[in-house]
Amino acid sequence: MNKIISLLLIFFTILCSCVDGNLPKQRAFLRIEFPEPNYTALKEIKSPIDFYYNLSAADINVINTKQFSINYPKMNLVVDMSLNKISKAEDLENNFRDFSLTLETHSKKSNGMFVREYEDADNRVFAKIFEMRGDVASPIQFYLTDSTSNFIKGSLNLKFKSKYDSIFPTLQYVKNDILVLVESLNWSSR
């Protein structure tokens, strides 16, 4: 009996001493903590439109009364927007055509596209948001219009080259800010 116990003890000692210390490590995921959104109205600048933006993560850069940038400095992203006035039906068609060309350029490198429509008939806000999956430089494109006198073209642009799966959480955070912007847009006449 002692021989069996001794043999088992030797066997387990040899077995335990042969275990390699370089075991594979568990897969780790990047944890990004985003600031709690604090939406505030665009009031500090003279603009023909009003909307809410995330003051806790973004800064507004006004190029002129028709061009804005919403910068996310800690995320290295920017949402560029341009406002075009429409005076006739051809202007609206030209804006849609220009938007479609830009969208087509970016969608060629995408792995798929999701479209979200928004309509607020009372305030005459009609929008479409295009989210492209994959390694594209501008993963979100959108437009807003009142279909009679205003057309806004917007895009989320990366300031760096990155893999889609690495920046996916950041894109979702900024996409929520874009949705708030779209839902809060007001064609003002300041």
C-alpha positions in Angstrom: 0.0 0.0 0.0 2.9 2.3 0.8 4.4 1.5 -2.5 1.2 2.6 -4.3 1.0 5.8 -2.4 4.7 6.5 -3.1 4.3 5.8 -6.8 1.2 8.1 -7.0 3.1 10.8 -5.2 6.0 10.5 -7.6 3.7 10.4 -10.6 1.9 13.6 -9.5 5.2 15.3 -8.7 6.5 14.6 -12.2 3.2 15.6 -13.8 3.1 18.9 -11.9 6.7 19.7 -12.7 6.1 19.2 -16.4 3.5 21.9 -16.7 4.6 24.7 -18.8 4.4 28.2 -17.2 3.6 29.8 -20.6 -0.1 29.0 -20.7 -2.2 31.0 -23.2 -3.8 34.0 -21.7 -7.4 34.8 -21.9 -8.5 37.2 -24.6 -8.8 40.8 -23.2 -11.1 43.5 -24.5 -10.4 47.2 -24.5 -12.6 49.0 -22.0 -13.4 52.5 -23.1 -15.2 54.7 -20.7 -17.2 57.5 -22.3 -18.3 60.7 -20.5 -22.0 60.8 -19.6 -23.7 62.8 -22.4 -24.6 66.3 -21.5 -26.7 67.7 -24.4 -27.0 71.4 -24.8 -28.6 73.6 -27.5 -26.4 75.3 -30.1 -26.9 78.9 -28.9 -23.5 80.5 -28.7 -23.2 81.1 -32.4 -25.3 82.8 -35.0 -26.7 80.0 -37.1 -29.8 79.4 -39.3 -30.4 76.1 -37.5 -30.7 74.9 -33.9 -29.7 71.5 -32.6 -28.4 69.7 -29.5 -24.9 68.5 -29.2 -22.9 66.6 -26.5 -21.1 69.3 -24.6 -19.3 66.7 -22.4 -17.5 65.1 -25.3 -17.5 67.5 -28.2 -16.7 71.1 -29.2 -18.3 73.1 -31.9 -16.1 74.7 -34.5 -17.9 77.2 -36.8 -16.3 77.6 -40.1 -19.0 80.0 -41.3 -22.8 80.2 -40.8 -23.2 77.3 -43.2 -20.4 75.0 -42.1 -19.9 73.4 -38.7 -17.6 70.8 -37.2 -18.4 68.9 -34.1 -15.0 67.8 -32.8 -14.5 64.9 -30.4 -10.8 65.7 -29.5 -10.3 62.7 -27.1 -11.8 60.3 -29.6 -10.0 61.8 -32.6 -13.2 62.1 -34.6 -15.1 64.9 -36.2 -18.6 65.4 -37.5 -18.6 67.8 -40.5 -21.8 69.4 -41.5 -22.7 71.8 -44.3 -25.9 73.7 -44.8 -27.1 74.4 -48.4 -30.0 76.7 -49.2 -32.5 75.5 -51.7 -34.2 78.0 -54.0 -35.6 75.6 -56.6 -36.4 71.9 -57.1 -33.1 71.4 -59.1 -31.1 72.5 -56.1 -32.6 69.8 -54.0 -32.0 67.2 -56.7 -28.4 68.4 -57.1 -27.8 68.1 -53.3 -29.2 64.6 -53.3 -27.0 63.7 -56.2 -23.9 65.1 -54.6 -24.7 63.2 -51.4 -25.3 60.0 -53.3 -21.9 60.3 -55.0 -20.2 60.8 -51.7 -22.0 57.9 -50.1 -21.2 55.7 -53.1 -17.5 56.5 -52.7 -17.4 55.5 -49.1 -19.6 52.5 -49.4 -17.3 50.8 -51.9 -15.0 49.8 -49.1 -17.7 48.9 -46.6 -18.8 45.5 -45.6 -22.5 46.5 -45.5 -24.7 49.5 -44.8 -27.5 50.1 -42.4 -30.0 52.9 -43.1 -32.1 54.7 -40.6 -34.8 57.2 -41.6 -36.3 60.0 -39.5 -39.3 62.1 -40.2 -40.8 64.9 -38.1 -43.5 66.3 -40.4 -44.6 68.9 -37.8 -41.2 70.6 -37.8 -40.5 69.6 -41.5 -37.3 67.6 -40.7 -36.7 64.6 -42.9 -33.4 62.7 -42.5 -31.5 59.6 -43.4 -28.5 58.2 -41.6 -26.3 55.7 -43.4 -24.0 53.6 -41.2 -21.3 51.7 -43.1 -19.6 48.6 -41.5 -16.0 48.0 -42.2 -12.7 49.9 -42.4 -14.0 53.1 -44.0 -12.7 56.6 -43.4 -16.3 58.0 -43.0 -18.4 55.3 -41.4 -21.6 57.5 -40.9 -23.1 59.8 -43.5 -26.4 61.6 -43.1 -28.6 64.3 -44.5 -31.4 66.4 -43.2 -33.8 68.5 -45.2 -37.1 70.4 -45.0 -37.5 69.5 -48.7 -38.2 73.1 -49.6 -35.4 75.5 -48.6 -32.7 73.7 -46.6 -30.4 70.7 -47.0 -27.7 69.6 -44.5 -25.1 67.1 -45.4 -23.1 65.5 -42.6 -20.4 62.9 -42.1 -18.5 61.4 -39.3 -14.8 61.4 -40.2 -11.9 59.5 -38.6 -8.7 61.5 -38.1 -6.7 58.2 -38.1 -6.6 54.8 -39.8 -8.1 52.1 -37.6 -9.8 48.8 -37.7 -13.6 48.8 -37.5 -13.8 46.4 -34.6 -11.4 48.5 -32.5 -13.4 51.7 -32.9 -17.0 50.2 -32.9 -17.8 51.3 -29.3 -16.7 54.9 -30.1 -18.7 54.9 -33.3 -21.8 53.8 -31.4 -21.3 56.6 -28.9 -21.0 59.3 -31.5 -23.9 57.7 -33.5 -26.1 58.3 -30.5 -25.0 62.0 -30.5 -25.9 62.2 -34.2 -29.3 60.8 -33.5 -29.9 63.4 -30.8 -28.8 66.1 -33.3 -31.2 64.9 -35.9 -34.1 64.6 -33.5 -33.5 68.0 -32.1 -32.9 69.9 -35.3 -34.9 73.1 -35.7 -34.9 75.3 -38.8 -34.7 78.7 -37.1 -34.8 82.1 -38.6 -32.5 84.0 -36.3 
